[in-house]
Amino acid sequence: METEEFYKNRLQQVVSYLRTKYNQKILIEDLEELSNFSYRNLQRIFKAYYKETIGAYVTKVKIENGAKMLMFTSDEIRSIAEKVGYADVQSFSKSFKKHYGITPAVYRNKKEEIFKKESKKNIVTPFIENKITGLKSKKVLYKTVKVDYYNFEIEEVWNKLLKEAEDLHINFNKTESFGIIWDEPIISEDITYNYDACLVIDDAIQIPDKKFKVKTIPEQKYAVFIHIGSYQSISKTYDKIFKNWLFTTNKEISEQPFLEFYTKHEAHTDNENEYETEIYVPLKG
């Protein structure tokens, strides 16, 4: 008998596909192959678990990626509409207003207000990235979880992933690990977000397709920031990125997800205050 976890894994592979292909034509046969469900049954199961239809989920991803571009780039609204998969700016604006209650143009004009509370009282002080780097593509073993921001369930999904890695004789202490943050709370209306726990694996490692989930993270340019301390306090570093760096840099953020590389963690020290996390902010160009 297939377990609830097995069904969740199937749905998570579908979600991963939708987040990658959201601005392209979604192929029913691809969804059926990924999930091993008929499309009719997949629709029913997806709606029961995610509380929305596949179509509504794809629309939300399109609009939220459009919102990222409006906030983080100077691209024209017409260009953004095309990039997120709309045939014209009118269709994009209609969907955007239905989702956020305001037009894309108004949303862009309000970005400073959205990022900063009481902005007129705040003095923006420079906050500098530690480095700019081009990250090569990486093949990863991964697991996905949908949780409240900085929820303990992230620790649980890492424990499950590490158990899978152990079964494949992958040494966690010698393997690069990072998390993918798919939804920033300042963009998404949901209080939950999708998070991928990832372990980098060698191409030579043979992975059983049915039991484990593998994907390739594409090459991307990033601004890198260092957070020292517990994972519970990482929001303070994100605040500095969004409230200080964003308004003093001449660089533009891409709509790609943020990455968190765990360079010093519980395998290296028992003191959470000594943890080191590299936050990778995706850049255009």
N, C-alpha and C positions, 0 to 999 in steps of 0.2 A: 504494500500500500504506500502511495506517495504521500510524503509528509507536507505539512504547511510550509516548512522551510524550503522544500523542493519547489513548491508552487511560487513562493516569493522569489526564488532565484530566477525562475523563468520570466516572471514579470519584470524583474530588475534588468534582465538582458533586453527586454523590449523597451524599457525606459531609456536605457543607454543608447539603443538604436535611434529612438525618437529624438533624443537630445543631440545626436550627431547629424541626423538627416532632417531636422525640423523645417529647414528652409528649402527642401527638395521634395520631390514626389515620394510619398510614403507608399511602399509596395506591400500589398496585402500578403503576397506569397513570402516575403521576407519576414513579416511579423509571424506568420504561421510556422515558418521554419524555426525561428528563434524560440517560440513559445511551445511548440508541439501541440498547439490547440488549433481548432478551426477558428476562423476569424470571428464567427458568430459567438462562439464560446469565450474567445479571448476578450471580446468587447464586454461581455457580462462579468467575467472575472475581474477585468481591469477596473470597471466601474465600481464593483463591490469593494475592491481593496483601496483604490485611490479616490473614491467618492466623486469621480468625474469621468466622462467619456474619453476615449482616445483622441477624438477630434478636439474636444475642449482642452485637453492637456497640451496638445501640439500648439493650439492657438495661444495658450498661456505662455509657453516657452518662446514662441515667436515674439509676443508683445514684451515679455520681460527682457529678451535679448535686445529688442529695439530700444527699450528704456535704458539699458546699459550704454548703448551707442549714443543715445541722446545726452546722457550725463557725461560720459567719458571721452567723447570724440567731438570733432567739429564737422563731421560729415553732414551733408545736406539731408533733409528729411526724406526727400525723394529717393536718394541713394540708400538710406537706411531701410526704407520700405522694401526695396528690391532685394537687399541683402538678407532680410529675414523671411523672404518668400512671398511677398505680396506683389500682385500684378501692377498695382498703381498706388499712388500716395493716398488717394481717397479711401480705398479699402483699408489701408493700414490705419489711417486716422480714425475711421469709424470703429474699427476693432479696439484701437488704443483707448479711445474715449469711453467705450463700453466697459473696458477693464479698469481704467484708472479714474474715470469721471472728468478728465480734462483732455485737451488735444495735445498732440506731440509737441507743438510749438510752445504751448503754455508750460508743459512739463519741463522742457529744456530751460525755459526762462526762470523756472523756480528751483533749478538744481541746487543753487547755493543754499536756499531756504530749506530744501529737503536734507542736505548734508549737515547743516549746522543749525543748532538751536540757538536762538538769541544771537545771531551772527553779528548784529551791529554792536554787541557788547564784547565780542571776542576779537583779540588781536591774533592774526594768523602768523605764526612763527615758522620759519623754514624747517622742514624735516627732510633729510637727505637719505636716499636709498644707499644701501651698502655697496651695491654693484649693479651693473646692467649685464645680463648674460643671455646667450642663446643656448637654450636647452635642446639637446639632440632628442630624437624620438626614442621612446622607451617602451619595451614590452613589459606588461605587468600582469601579475595575478591579483585579482581584486574582488572585493565584496562591497555591496552597497547597502546603506541604511538610510531611512527617512526618519528624522528625529527633530526634537526641539533643539535650538542652537546650543552647542556645548553640553549636550545631554550625556549621561553616563552610558547610554546605549552605544556610543562610539567606541568606548572601551570594550564592550561586549563584541562588537563586530570585528575589532582587531584581534581579540582572543580567538574567535572562530577562524579568521584568516591565518593566524599563526599556527593553529592546529592543522589546517590544510597544508601549509608550507612544510610543517614537520613531517606530514605524511609523504611529501614529495622530496624529503631530505634536503630542504632549503634551509640554510643557516641564517636565521633572522638577524643575529648580531653582526653578520658580515654582508647583509643585503640592504640596499637603499630602500627606504620606505617613505611614503608621503601620502597625504590626503588630498582629495579634489573637492573643493567647495563649489557646488553647482549653483547655489542660490544665495546671494547676499541679502540679508534681512532688509537693507535699505532699499532694495529693488523689489523684492517679492512681497506680495501682500500676505503670504502665509507665514505663520510663526514657525513652521517646520521647513527643513531643507534637506536636499539629497546630498549625501556625502559618500565618496568612494574611498575605502582603505586600500592602498596599493603597495605591492611589493614588486620591485624590479627583478625580472628573471632573465636568464640567459636564453638565447634562441635555441641552444642545444637541449634545453630541458624539455622532455616530452610530457605534455599535459593531457590527461584524459578529458576529451571535449565535453562529455556529458556531466561530469562531476564538478569541474572547476571552470571559473570564468576568467578569460584572458582577453586583453585588448592592447592596442598600441597607442600610446600618447604621442600625438604629432609634435614635430619640431616647432618651437615657439620662442620668441624673444620676451624676456622678463626683467622687471625691476625687482631687486631682492632686498628684503628687510629682515633684520634679525630680532627675534623676540627671545628674551631671557626670562625664564620663570615658568610657572605652572601653566597648563593649558587653560585653566579657569581664568587666568589674567590676560590671555592673549587679546581679548577685545580692546584693551588699552592701546596696544600697538596698532590694531586696525583703526581705532579712532584717530591716531596720529596720521595714518596713511590717508584717510578720507578727509579729515578736517584741516590738515596742514600741508602734507606733500602734494595732494591733488591740486591745490590752489596756488602752489608756488613753482610747480614744474612745467616745463614746456613739452613734456611727453604726453602721449595720448594712450589711454588704456584700451585694450582690445575687449571684445565681448566674450572671449574665452574664459573659462573658470580659473579661479585662484588656486594655487597649490600650496600645501604646507609640508615642507620637508623636515622630518624629525631627526635632527643631526645629533642630538644628545638627549637620551630618554631613560626610561627605567632600567634598561640594560646596562647603562653606563654609570648611573648614580641613584642613590636612594632619596636624594634631596630634590623635590620638585622645583625648588627655587633655582636649581642649577640646570634645569632643562634648557635646551636651545632649539628653537624652531625657526627655520628660514621660510618667510612668506614670499611667494613668487607672484607678482602682480603682472598679468599679461599685457604686453605693449603692442601697439600697431607698428608695422614697418619692419 
